[in-house]
Amino acid sequence: MLTALTFAAALVVGLVVTPLVRTVAHRLQLLDHPGGRKIHQVPVPRLGGVAMAIAFGVAIGLATLASPDLGETAGLRPNRAPAILAGVSMLLLVGIIDDARGMRALVKLGFQIAAALVACALGLVLDRLFLPWGVVALGPLAIPITVAWFVGVINAVNLIDGLDGLASGVVLTVLGAFGLLAAVDGVDPTLPIIAATVGAAVGFLAYNLHPASIIMGDTGSMFLGFVVAAIGISLTQDGVRPVAPWVPIIALGVPLLDTAWAIVRRTARGDPFFVADRGHIHHQLLRRGLTQRDAMLTLTAVSAGLAIIAVLLGRLD
């Protein structure tokens, strides 16, 4: 019941707050203009991520008020929720600055690493791999691997955010898989956070479908990426039966494969990774004649298929 109420609160707040944030972005001229790899034809307000973060924060706050012992009964353990909320708060500020004034890629990367290290310091670390044939302790490699996972997922979500509704749709399929695994395998620590994130993303998506009236910006992609990465770690470490590491990787297959291909493509050309191009999967689909909506639905469907495979593998491990 608490999980459902958390979702409902985030959804309602997201539906109400997103148009307000859109209005503020218009007045402040915080717009994403056409050009380069961008596909939209007219300026679109940024800061959709702010609306999602507000909805997320309100929902978690209300859930905590509704259940003062939330940290025990719903699993927002001291070593999980503070880590996620601290990282999200840091990246929210970074994203707002980036969407408002711009930020060098390497500086932004530094903040992403810092947010991941904060999460590690607060206990959210990938320190063991639960494999079918046994448990592998990562030892001194735990923190570097955890940071790499956070940074990789954050940027993968950012790179897939190239079509109206695409990043939100893909992330929702991933969170759906994570939610099922958490509920079935007893990983209660993540359920309220998953519910709040899903509600916030759905509330935003209502305004982000093509033709979008607002986009999430880096604020939104970093928010979603950090939360998804954190929940993926929790699934591999917590619960009655922690899942194998390849389960969250498969669930995130679409953005991770797109990012891997971007690295290969840009390295082959001798370009820095952070130099944008039109070689992403969604660009390829558009070149093959698909509309924006069809390309978004196709990739979201593929992501949903991978999410189902991840759930099945998570139950079979």
Rosetta silent file (secondary structure, phi, psi, omega in degrees, C-alpha in Angstrom):
SEQUENCE: MLTALTFAAALVVGLVVTPLVRTVAHRLQLLDHPGGRKIHQVPVPRLGGVAMAIAFGVAIGLATLASPDLGETAGLRPNRAPAILAGVSMLLLVGIIDDARGMRALVKLGFQIAAALVACALGLVLDRLFLPWGVVALGPLAIPITVAWFVGVINAVNLIDGLDGLASGVVLTVLGAFGLLAAVDGVDPTLPIIAATVGAAVGFLAYNLHPASIIMGDTGSMFLGFVVAAIGISLTQDGVRPVAPWVPIIALGVPLLDTAWAIVRRTARGDPFFVADRGHIHHQLLRRGLTQRDAMLTLTAVSAGLAIIAVLLGRLD
SCORE:     score description
SCORE:     0.000 S_00000001
   1 L     0.000  -44.333 -178.897    0.000    0.000    0.000 S_00000001
   2 H   -62.861  -39.061  178.655    2.775    2.442    0.919 S_00000001
   3 H   -62.690  -42.717  179.066    4.541    1.764   -2.382 S_00000001
   4 H   -64.298  -40.945  178.967    1.329    2.483   -4.326 S_00000001
   5 H   -66.767  -37.184  177.656    0.737    5.707   -2.403 S_00000001
   6 H   -63.179  -43.961  176.737    4.329    6.799   -3.030 S_00000001
   7 H   -60.484  -47.494 -177.564    3.845    6.219   -6.762 S_00000001
   8 H   -61.817  -41.300  179.714    0.525    8.088   -6.769 S_00000001
   9 H   -62.968  -45.285  179.799    1.986   11.057   -4.910 S_00000001
  10 H   -64.545  -39.508  179.976    4.914   11.339   -7.322 S_00000001
  11 H   -63.476  -48.876 -178.187    2.605   11.007  -10.332 S_00000001
  12 H   -63.518  -46.408  179.655    0.189   13.709   -9.178 S_00000001
  13 H   -62.795  -41.083  178.844    2.958   16.110   -8.188 S_00000001
  14 H   -61.374  -43.233  179.396    4.736   15.450  -11.486 S_00000001
  15 H   -64.810  -33.101 -178.567    1.602   16.184  -13.508 S_00000001
  16 H   -82.533  -42.183 -171.816    1.031   19.429  -11.605 S_00000001
  17 H   -79.660  -33.583 -175.310    4.599   20.689  -11.309 S_00000001
  18 H   -56.451  -48.004  177.585    5.897   19.935  -14.817 S_00000001
  19 H   -64.929  -28.642  176.500    3.831   22.642  -16.594 S_00000001
  20 H   -67.977  -43.705  177.108    4.811   25.121  -13.874 S_00000001
  21 H   -63.605  -38.611  177.867    8.491   24.358  -14.428 S_00000001
  22 H   -59.458  -42.885  178.978    7.895   24.656  -18.171 S_00000001
  23 H   -63.570  -43.649  178.583    6.469   28.148  -17.677 S_00000001
  24 H   -62.191  -43.750  179.765    9.433   29.186  -15.530 S_00000001
  25 H   -61.668  -38.802  176.831   11.874   27.833  -18.122 S_00000001
  26 H   -62.659  -46.788 -176.840   10.107   29.845  -20.832 S_00000001
  27 H   -65.843  -33.790  179.527   10.255   33.047  -18.809 S_00000001
  28 L   -87.952    0.228 -179.164   13.931   32.547  -18.003 S_00000001
  29 L    58.893   36.546  175.754   14.628   31.615  -21.631 S_00000001
  30 L   -91.097   78.050 -172.325   16.118   28.291  -20.570 S_00000001
  31 E  -117.207  148.235  174.544   15.404   26.708  -23.923 S_00000001
  32 E   -96.883  114.576 -173.695   17.025   23.947  -25.946 S_00000001
  33 L   -91.783  149.651  178.813   17.480   25.314  -29.447 S_00000001
  34 L   -62.197  158.565  177.559   17.509   23.239  -32.662 S_00000001
  35 E   131.950  158.550  178.325   20.800   22.420  -34.325 S_00000001
  36 L    64.547 -131.104 -178.706   23.621   19.902  -34.365 S_00000001
  37 L   -83.229   -4.586 -175.698   22.494   16.411  -33.339 S_00000001
  38 E   -74.768  141.659 -172.105   19.215   17.760  -31.933 S_00000001
  39 L   -98.837  -28.863 -177.152   16.108   16.656  -33.748 S_00000001
  40 L   -65.239  150.398 -172.652   13.427   19.064  -32.545 S_00000001
  41 L   -97.742  -14.238 -179.542   12.614   21.920  -34.911 S_00000001
  42 L  -130.269  157.592  177.131   11.646   24.632  -32.417 S_00000001
  43 L   -60.177  137.792 -178.681   13.108   25.761  -29.066 S_00000001
  44 E  -127.043  135.768  178.958   11.886   23.574  -26.188 S_00000001
  45 E   -60.396  141.354  174.063   12.086   24.400  -22.462 S_00000001
  46 L   -91.611 -160.952  172.834   14.651   22.471  -20.449 S_00000001
  47 L    72.194   14.567  174.276   14.557   21.690  -16.717 S_00000001
  48 H   -58.784  -28.425  177.639   12.049   18.850  -16.936 S_00000001
  49 H   -63.172  -29.430  177.292   14.410   17.059  -14.583 S_00000001
  50 H   -64.599  -42.467  178.362   13.641   19.661  -11.922 S_00000001
  51 H   -62.074  -43.239  178.484    9.959   18.718  -12.078 S_00000001
  52 H   -62.832  -42.728 -179.177   10.831   15.031  -11.738 S_00000001
  53 H   -64.756  -38.624  177.608   13.133   15.712   -8.805 S_00000001
  54 H   -63.777  -46.850  179.368   10.455   17.768   -7.033 S_00000001
  55 H   -60.652  -42.655  178.571    7.876   15.010   -7.537 S_00000001
  56 H   -61.223  -48.851 -177.429   10.371   12.415   -6.326 S_00000001
  57 H   -63.921  -42.589  179.210   11.306   14.422   -3.243 S_00000001
  58 H   -63.676  -42.966 -178.573    7.714   15.179   -2.258 S_00000001
  59 H   -63.819  -44.518  178.883    6.701   11.527   -2.650 S_00000001
  60 H   -65.666  -39.153  178.062    9.593   10.234   -0.539 S_00000001
  61 H   -62.918  -44.804  178.802    8.898   12.921    2.064 S_00000001
  62 H   -65.584  -37.789  178.519    5.211   12.019    2.269 S_00000001
  63 H   -63.850  -38.658  178.821    6.048    8.314    2.468 S_00000001
  64 H   -67.481  -39.970  177.563    8.372    8.989    5.368 S_00000001
  65 H   -66.178  -38.809 -179.092    5.701   11.038    7.165 S_00000001
  66 H   -68.818  -28.865 -179.445    3.096    8.339    6.552 S_00000001
  67 L  -136.997   90.037 -177.594    5.384    5.675    7.965 S_00000001
  68 L   -56.255  -26.632  178.610    7.906    7.040   10.489 S_00000001
  69 L   -95.308   27.371 -178.264    9.581    3.632   10.620 S_00000001
  70 H   -52.881  -35.429 -177.912    9.961    3.629    6.838 S_00000001
  71 H   -61.387  -23.439  179.534   13.666    3.025    7.226 S_00000001
  72 H  -103.581  -49.262 -173.052   12.932   -0.391    8.690 S_00000001
  73 H   -76.438  -37.967 -179.865    9.595   -1.549    7.326 S_00000001
  74 L   -97.523   -4.666  171.835    9.910   -0.269    3.776 S_00000001
  75 L    87.902   11.281  174.546   13.619   -0.751    3.667 S_00000001
  76 L   -73.460   72.951 -173.463   14.934    2.774    3.216 S_00000001
  77 L   -65.211  151.687  179.649   17.937    1.581    5.137 S_00000001
  78 L   -56.243  -28.167 -178.376   20.418    4.125    6.484 S_00000001
  79 L   -91.275    6.156  179.484   23.049    2.749    4.133 S_00000001
  80 L  -120.072  -62.819 -176.391   20.804    3.055    1.067 S_00000001
  81 H   -57.980  -48.473  179.640   18.423    6.012    1.087 S_00000001
  82 H   -58.840  -36.628  179.690   20.931    8.635    2.288 S_00000001
  83 H   -64.295  -45.254 -179.297   23.373    7.513   -0.376 S_00000001
  84 H   -67.464  -46.308 -177.354   20.783    7.809   -3.134 S_00000001
  85 H   -67.386  -35.979  178.151   19.317   11.083   -1.906 S_00000001
  86 H   -65.707  -45.829  179.346   22.751   12.661   -1.382 S_00000001
  87 H   -64.309  -42.624  178.746   23.895   11.737   -4.882 S_00000001
  88 H   -61.745  -43.080 -179.274   20.636   12.875   -6.452 S_00000001
  89 H   -62.382  -42.862  179.689   20.797   16.216   -4.632 S_00000001
  90 H   -63.005  -47.473 -177.297   24.352   16.855   -5.795 S_00000001
  91 H   -71.981  -25.468  175.017   23.611   16.013   -9.420 S_00000001
  92 H   -61.792  -46.248  178.765   20.392   18.028   -9.344 S_00000001
  93 H   -63.889  -42.977  178.818   22.385   21.174   -8.624 S_00000001
  94 H   -62.018  -44.034 -179.000   24.960   20.279  -11.268 S_00000001
  95 H   -63.912  -40.485  179.020   22.227   19.600  -13.818 S_00000001
  96 H   -62.737  -44.397  178.314   20.453   22.892  -13.170 S_00000001
  97 H   -62.132  -42.954 -178.627   23.697   24.815  -13.652 S_00000001
  98 H   -65.360  -44.195 -179.791   24.460   22.862  -16.818 S_00000001
  99 H   -69.246  -28.653 -176.916   20.988   23.367  -18.285 S_00000001
 100 H   -86.875  -41.286 -172.316   20.981   27.058  -17.369 S_00000001
 101 H  -125.765  -12.642 -175.957   24.521   28.144  -18.194 S_00000001
 102 L    88.941  152.563 -179.401   26.342   25.167  -19.659 S_00000001
 103 L  -152.526  137.651  178.853   29.203   23.202  -18.148 S_00000001
 104 L   -60.556  143.589 -175.624   32.336   21.667  -19.612 S_00000001
 105 H   -58.422  -41.657 -177.874   32.051   17.918  -20.094 S_00000001
 106 H   -69.083  -33.946  176.524   35.087   17.118  -17.950 S_00000001
 107 H   -66.053  -43.464  178.727   33.810   19.297  -15.103 S_00000001
 108 H   -62.961  -41.040  176.723   30.457   17.537  -15.264 S_00000001
 109 H   -60.063  -40.067  178.384   32.226   14.181  -15.271 S_00000001
 110 H   -61.083  -40.632  177.814   34.108   15.234  -12.154 S_00000001
 111 H   -68.555  -35.901  176.886   30.857   15.975  -10.345 S_00000001
 112 H   -63.204  -42.528  176.752   29.415   12.639  -11.438 S_00000001
 113 H   -63.399  -41.401  179.257   32.435   10.868   -9.986 S_00000001
 114 H   -62.249  -42.731  178.805   32.091   12.921   -6.802 S_00000001
 115 H   -63.050  -39.791  177.906   28.416   11.957   -6.458 S_00000001
 116 H   -65.047  -39.642  178.889   29.324    8.302   -6.925 S_00000001
 117 H   -67.029  -35.901  175.551   32.042    8.570   -4.278 S_00000001
 118 H   -62.120  -44.305  177.877   29.564   10.151   -1.864 S_00000001
 119 H   -60.763  -41.376  177.599   27.242    7.197   -2.425 S_00000001
 120 H   -61.981  -44.048 -178.970   30.149    4.829   -1.789 S_00000001
 121 H   -62.719  -27.575  179.849   31.055    6.668    1.413 S_00000001
 122 L   -94.124   11.727  170.271   27.459    6.241    2.586 S_00000001
 123 L   102.986   -2.888 -178.299   27.553    2.494    2.005 S_00000001
 124 L   -90.813   86.070 -173.580   26.211    1.996   -1.513 S_00000001
 125 L  -130.066  138.082  173.798   29.056   -0.097   -2.907 S_00000001
 126 L   -85.074   83.436 -173.798   29.185   -2.999   -5.327 S_00000001
 127 L  -103.271   -8.144  177.629   31.534   -5.040   -3.163 S_00000001
 128 E  -139.847  144.353  174.231   30.345   -8.585   -3.945 S_00000001
 129 E  -109.729  116.209  178.670   29.244  -10.386   -7.083 S_00000001
 130 E   -90.134  103.223 -176.817   26.606  -13.036   -6.437 S_00000001
 131 E  -107.597  159.182 -179.569   27.169  -15.561   -9.219 S_00000001
 132 L   -57.269  -28.501 -177.291   25.469  -18.941   -9.788 S_00000001
 133 L   -99.479    3.443  177.081   28.691  -20.722   -8.830 S_00000001
 134 E   149.593  179.646 -179.017   29.529  -18.634   -5.792 S_00000001
 135 E  -103.972  131.572  179.194   30.168  -15.202   -4.324 S_00000001
 136 E  -112.839  120.975  176.314   33.131  -13.128   -5.495 S_00000001
 137 E   -84.982  131.229 -176.815   34.425  -10.351   -3.235 S_00000001
 138 L   -84.185  -17.984  176.408   35.772   -7.394   -5.223 S_00000001
 139 H    57.689 -130.514 -177.104   38.019   -6.112   -2.445 S_00000001
 140 H   -67.434  -13.031  178.224   39.974   -2.987   -3.448 S_00000001
 141 H   -83.259   -8.268 -173.271   38.273   -2.986   -6.868 S_00000001
 142 H   -59.277  -50.820 -176.760   34.845   -2.427   -5.313 S_00000001
 143 H   -67.896  -46.854  177.058   34.885    1.372   -5.247 S_00000001
 144 H   -58.009  -40.214  179.646   36.435    1.887   -8.720 S_00000001
 145 H   -67.989  -39.637  178.277   33.919   -0.539  -10.237 S_00000001
 146 H   -62.378  -46.101  179.334   31.045    1.132   -8.383 S_00000001
 147 H   -62.171  -43.135  179.123   32.097    4.584   -9.589 S_00000001
 148 H   -61.741  -38.845  177.871   32.484    3.302  -13.157 S_00000001
 149 H   -63.748  -48.427  179.044   28.984    1.807  -12.989 S_00000001
 150 H   -58.061  -51.745 -176.666   27.443    5.046  -11.753 S_00000001
 151 H   -63.605  -40.816 -179.879   29.216    7.184  -14.344 S_00000001
 152 H   -62.724  -46.295 -178.280   28.493    4.712  -17.137 S_00000001
 153 H   -69.301  -42.066  178.516   24.768    4.478  -16.441 S_00000001
 154 H   -56.128  -47.239 -177.699   24.368    8.231  -15.897 S_00000001
 155 H   -75.191  -28.516  176.067   25.947    8.987  -19.264 S_00000001
 156 H   -65.057  -42.624  177.283   24.143    6.132  -21.012 S_00000001
 157 H   -65.278  -38.362  178.271   20.793    7.606  -19.984 S_00000001
 158 H   -62.565  -43.017 -176.617   22.009   11.025  -21.106 S_00000001
 159 H   -71.480  -30.566 -179.493   23.048    9.752  -24.536 S_00000001
 160 H   -78.912   -9.040 -178.670   19.784    7.891  -25.161 S_00000001
 161 L   -82.145   65.271 -177.279   17.853   11.100  -24.441 S_00000001
 162 L  -118.843   -6.061  177.002   17.707   12.089  -28.095 S_00000001
 163 L  -130.232  152.299  177.131   14.031   11.660  -28.962 S_00000001
 164 L   -56.592  124.469  175.739   10.877   12.893  -27.293 S_00000001
 165 L    80.724   -6.633 -172.559    9.893   10.383  -24.629 S_00000001
 166 H   -70.143  -53.135 -177.971   12.752    7.970  -25.332 S_00000001
 167 H   -61.057  -43.342  179.150   14.865    8.267  -22.184 S_00000001
 168 H   -62.716  -45.276 -179.285   11.788    8.281  -19.953 S_00000001
 169 H   -62.005  -45.175  179.666   10.267    5.302  -21.750 S_00000001
 170 H   -64.573  -45.462 -179.863   13.446    3.239  -21.599 S_00000001
 171 H   -62.678  -36.598  178.776   14.068    4.075  -17.947 S_00000001
 172 H   -64.339  -37.232  176.753   10.484    3.124  -17.083 S_00000001
 173 H   -66.249  -39.675  178.639   10.983   -0.342  -18.599 S_00000001
 174 H   -64.503  -46.778 -179.899   14.190   -0.749  -16.595 S_00000001
 175 H   -65.689  -31.556  175.233   12.545    0.402  -13.378 S_00000001
 176 H   -61.442  -44.697  177.231    9.639   -1.938  -14.068 S_00000001
 177 H   -63.614  -45.275 -179.730   12.057   -4.862  -14.175 S_00000001
 178 H   -62.449  -39.241  179.733   13.875   -3.653  -11.074 S_00000001
 179 H   -64.291  -42.232  177.851   10.586   -3.218   -9.229 S_00000001
 180 H   -62.757  -45.014  179.542    9.465   -6.763  -10.031 S_00000001
 181 H   -63.657  -40.517 -179.720   12.790   -8.196   -8.913 S_00000001
 182 H   -65.198  -42.573 -177.868   12.740   -6.120   -5.747 S_00000001
 183 H   -69.503  -41.782 -176.211    9.192   -7.151   -4.863 S_00000001
 184 H   -75.030  -40.305 -174.506    9.649  -10.850   -5.622 S_00000001
 185 H   -96.074    7.312  173.211   13.094  -11.303   -4.118 S_00000001
 186 L    79.345   24.747  178.345   12.538   -9.202   -1.026 S_00000001
 187 L   -89.335   64.673 -178.236   14.733   -6.220   -1.871 S_00000001
 188 H   -57.111  -27.502 -177.109   12.457   -3.865    0.044 S_00000001
 189 H   -54.546  -28.754 -173.540   15.109   -1.124    0.322 S_00000001
 190 H   -97.208  -14.054 -170.758   14.469    0.007   -3.215 S_00000001
 191 H   -59.684  -48.530  178.282   10.678   -0.237   -3.524 S_00000001
 192 H   -63.209  -36.037 -179.876    9.685    3.261   -2.292 S_00000001
 193 H   -69.300  -41.274  176.025   12.473    4.828   -4.343 S_00000001
 194 H   -60.626  -46.821 -178.457   11.444    2.873   -7.441 S_00000001
 195 H   -60.869  -43.815 -179.722    7.800    3.879   -6.936 S_00000001
 196 H   -65.831  -40.030 -179.371    8.667    7.557   -6.491 S_00000001
 197 H   -68.744  -42.473  178.549   10.941    7.573   -9.540 S_00000001
 198 H   -62.706  -46.224  178.999    8.392    5.799  -11.742 S_00000001
 199 H   -59.961  -43.963  179.412    5.615    8.172  -10.676 S_00000001
 200 H   -64.198  -41.349 -178.717    7.789   11.219  -11.320 S_00000001
 201 H   -68.355  -39.137  178.520    8.892    9.904  -14.727 S_00000001
 202 H   -67.012  -41.710  177.648    5.332    9.081  -15.833 S_00000001
 203 H   -60.369  -39.280  177.134    4.118   12.511  -14.736 S_00000001
 204 H   -71.445  -40.219 -175.843    6.882   14.129  -16.785 S_00000001
 205 H   -59.712  -28.878  178.774    6.389   11.801  -19.765 S_00000001
 206 H   -57.895  -26.096 -179.391    2.855   13.118  -20.224 S_00000001
 207 H  -106.903   -2.315 -174.118    4.443   16.383  -21.418 S_00000001
 208 H  -107.844   -6.879  176.370    7.496   14.843  -23.084 S_00000001
 209 L   -68.062  152.075 -176.689    5.840   12.668  -25.715 S_00000001
 210 L   -64.802  131.805   -4.337    6.244   13.881  -29.300 S_00000001
 211 L   -82.060  122.743 -174.191    5.864   16.747  -29.887 S_00000001
 212 L   -67.662  140.146  174.762    7.378   17.463  -26.480 S_00000001
 213 L   -98.567   -5.297  176.073    6.514   20.702  -24.706 S_00000001
 214 L  -160.498  147.453  176.204    9.443   20.236  -22.299 S_00000001
 215 L  -116.933  160.532 -175.279   12.582   18.087  -22.186 S_00000001
 216 L   -75.940  -26.182 -177.847   14.331   16.653  -19.151 S_00000001
 217 H    66.968 -177.531  177.853   17.733   18.194  -19.881 S_00000001
 218 H   -65.849  -27.507  176.165   20.885   17.030  -18.150 S_00000001
 219 H   -56.895  -46.519 -177.998   19.112   17.603  -14.834 S_00000001
 220 H   -73.711  -43.152 -177.495   16.680   14.825  -15.672 S_00000001
 221 H   -66.484  -36.644  177.942   19.059   12.401  -17.344 S_00000001
 222 H   -72.125  -36.814  176.250   21.529   12.578  -14.446 S_00000001
 223 H   -60.923  -53.337 -179.063   18.724   12.218  -11.904 S_00000001
 224 H   -64.084  -42.735 -179.114   17.273    9.149  -13.623 S_00000001
 225 H   -61.601  -42.115 -179.270   20.682    7.678  -14.393 S_00000001
 226 H   -66.503  -45.059 -179.003   21.898    7.963  -10.816 S_00000001
 227 H   -62.942  -45.481 -179.914   18.739    6.446   -9.333 S_00000001
 228 H   -61.977  -43.715  178.674   18.727    3.555  -11.823 S_00000001
 229 H   -61.856  -42.159 -179.086   22.418    2.854  -11.200 S_00000001
 230 H   -64.837  -43.071  179.924   21.879    2.926   -7.433 S_00000001
 231 H   -66.819  -37.355  176.381   18.910    0.563   -7.573 S_00000001
 232 H   -59.070  -41.270  177.097   20.876   -1.775   -9.819 S_00000001
 233 H   -64.788  -45.758 -178.789   23.602   -1.962   -7.172 S_00000001
 234 H   -58.932  -40.142  179.379   21.071   -2.549   -4.404 S_00000001
 235 H   -62.987  -32.040 -178.779   19.518   -5.439   -6.331 S_00000001
 236 H   -85.474   -7.360 -176.314   22.907   -7.126   -6.613 S_00000001
 237 H  -118.483  -27.645 -170.737   23.733   -6.675   -2.919 S_00000001
 238 L  -109.889  174.093  172.788   20.469   -6.820   -0.930 S_00000001
 239 L    90.261  176.508  179.477   17.498   -9.076   -0.428 S_00000001
 240 L   -66.643  -40.822  179.755   16.990  -12.767    0.131 S_00000001
 241 L  -131.998   88.883  177.247   18.497  -13.606   -3.256 S_00000001
 242 L   -57.676  143.026 -177.095   20.693  -10.855   -4.697 S_00000001
 243 L   -82.694  159.523  176.372   20.715  -10.974   -8.483 S_00000001
 244 L   -69.689  154.327 -175.051   23.752  -11.654  -10.639 S_00000001
 245 L   -62.466  -24.990 -178.851   25.511   -8.560  -12.033 S_00000001
 246 H   -75.243  -12.414 -179.702   24.427   -9.253  -15.589 S_00000001
 247 H   -65.513  -54.621  176.438   20.751   -8.838  -14.676 S_00000001
 248 H   -65.696  -28.516  178.063   20.792   -5.010  -14.367 S_00000001
 249 H   -65.150  -43.680  178.351   23.209   -4.848  -17.303 S_00000001
 250 H   -65.240  -43.474  179.359   20.730   -6.696  -19.531 S_00000001
 251 H   -58.018  -34.415 -179.974   17.836   -4.552  -18.302 S_00000001
 252 L   -93.885   21.734 -172.629   19.853   -1.475  -19.308 S_00000001
 253 H   -55.600  -43.339 -176.474   20.824   -3.054  -22.614 S_00000001
 254 H   -62.942  -55.970  179.642   19.507   -0.338  -24.937 S_00000001
 255 H   -66.900  -35.054 -179.019   21.299    2.672  -23.395 S_00000001
 256 H   -69.104  -41.079  177.710   24.446    0.681  -22.533 S_00000001
 257 H   -66.971  -38.829  177.731   24.800   -0.745  -26.052 S_00000001
 258 H   -62.387  -40.450  179.131   24.171    2.680  -27.568 S_00000001
 259 H   -68.693  -42.398  178.775   26.888    4.141  -25.346 S_00000001
 260 H   -60.250  -42.302  178.690   29.332    1.331  -26.131 S_00000001
 261 H   -66.756  -36.404  177.397   28.791    1.889  -29.845 S_00000001
 262 H   -63.073  -40.407  178.750   29.280    5.643  -29.388 S_00000001
 263 H   -63.310  -46.417  179.695   32.627    5.002  -27.686 S_00000001
 264 H   -62.590  -46.210 -176.818   33.764    2.702  -30.502 S_00000001
 265 H   -62.020  -47.255 -176.545   32.504    5.071  -33.193 S_00000001
 266 H   -74.130  -34.080  176.543   34.104    8.197  -31.762 S_00000001
 267 H   -64.895  -41.795  179.987   37.361    6.445  -30.893 S_00000001
 268 H   -62.563  -31.957  178.817   37.643    5.142  -34.454 S_00000001
 269 H   -85.774   -9.680 -176.794   37.254    8.698  -35.746 S_00000001
 270 L    80.044   16.990  179.706   39.697   10.069  -33.219 S_00000001
 271 L   -91.950  148.190  172.041   37.024   12.240  -31.614 S_00000001
 272 L   -61.877  151.489 -177.392   36.688   12.809  -27.863 S_00000001
 273 L   -60.210  -34.078 -173.176   33.845   10.825  -26.323 S_00000001
 274 L   -84.012    5.608  176.292   31.950   13.970  -25.323 S_00000001
 275 L   -83.855  117.291 -175.055   31.744   15.318  -28.903 S_00000001
 276 L   -68.898  151.560  175.748   28.118   14.863  -29.971 S_00000001
 277 L  -148.551 -176.673  179.950   27.195   13.207  -33.252 S_00000001
 278 L  -113.283   40.585 -179.042   24.236   11.744  -35.140 S_00000001
 279 L  -107.203    7.982 -177.797   25.278    8.116  -34.956 S_00000001
 280 L   -70.888  165.034 -176.722   23.083    6.955  -32.087 S_00000001
 281 H   -56.084  -43.423 -177.817   20.578    4.139  -32.486 S_00000001
 282 H   -66.711  -32.352  175.503   17.631    6.531  -32.660 S_00000001
 283 H   -65.254  -40.493  179.753   19.348    8.551  -35.394 S_00000001
 284 H   -61.474  -41.148  179.680   19.859    5.338  -37.381 S_00000001
 285 H   -66.053  -39.248  178.189   16.163    4.495  -37.105 S_00000001
 286 H   -64.478  -38.672  178.836   15.159    7.973  -38.273 S_00000001
 287 H   -66.215  -24.057  178.763   17.459    7.644  -41.280 S_00000001
 288 L   -88.080    8.601  171.768   15.677    4.408  -42.148 S_00000001
 289 L   101.078   -1.315  178.883   12.388    6.262  -42.419 S_00000001
 290 L   -74.045  147.766  173.084   10.822    5.826  -38.995 S_00000001
 291 L   -76.547  167.309  177.453    9.024    8.764  -37.449 S_00000001
 292 H   -57.150  -45.250 -178.007   10.141   10.097  -34.084 S_00000001
 293 H   -64.636  -42.658 -179.343    7.212    8.419  -32.363 S_00000001
 294 H   -66.381  -39.625  178.533    7.804    5.081  -34.131 S_00000001
 295 H   -64.468  -41.821  178.237   11.521    5.150  -33.332 S_00000001
 296 H   -62.605  -45.924 -179.287   10.773    5.899  -29.682 S_00000001
 297 H   -65.616  -37.218  179.054    8.198    3.111  -29.471 S_00000001
 298 H   -62.883  -49.574 -178.527   10.540    0.651  -31.208 S_00000001
 299 H   -68.724  -34.807  176.920   13.432    1.255  -28.826 S_00000001
 300 H   -66.608  -37.964  177.573   11.134    1.280  -25.807 S_00000001
 301 H   -65.681  -41.930  176.308    9.691   -2.067  -26.940 S_00000001
 302 H   -61.055  -43.483  178.670   13.188   -3.511  -27.335 S_00000001
 303 H   -62.620  -38.658  177.752   14.049   -2.225  -23.876 S_00000001
 304 H   -63.868  -39.992  176.826   10.878   -3.813  -22.495 S_00000001
 305 H   -61.732  -43.613  177.439   11.888   -7.130  -24.048 S_00000001
 306 H   -65.326  -35.395  178.055   15.317   -6.925  -22.433 S_00000001
 307 H   -63.558  -40.495  178.035   13.672   -6.004  -19.138 S_00000001
 308 H   -64.158  -43.323  177.442   11.553   -9.159  -19.299 S_00000001
 309 H   -60.189  -41.778  179.757   14.650  -11.248  -20.026 S_00000001
 310 H   -61.732  -42.311  179.114   16.401   -9.622  -17.064 S_00000001
 311 H   -63.458  -44.452  179.831   13.508  -10.483  -14.749 S_00000001
 312 H   -62.686  -43.537  178.058   13.463  -14.092  -15.939 S_00000001
 313 H   -65.447  -37.995  178.805   17.215  -14.428  -15.488 S_00000001
 314 H   -63.182  -32.738  178.690   16.981  -12.791  -12.083 S_00000001
 315 H   -80.658  -26.380 -177.582   14.453  -15.397  -10.993 S_00000001
 316 H   -83.927  -25.227 -177.455   16.432  -18.298  -12.461 S_00000001
 317 L   -58.501    0.000    0.000   19.790  -17.399  -10.872 S_00000001
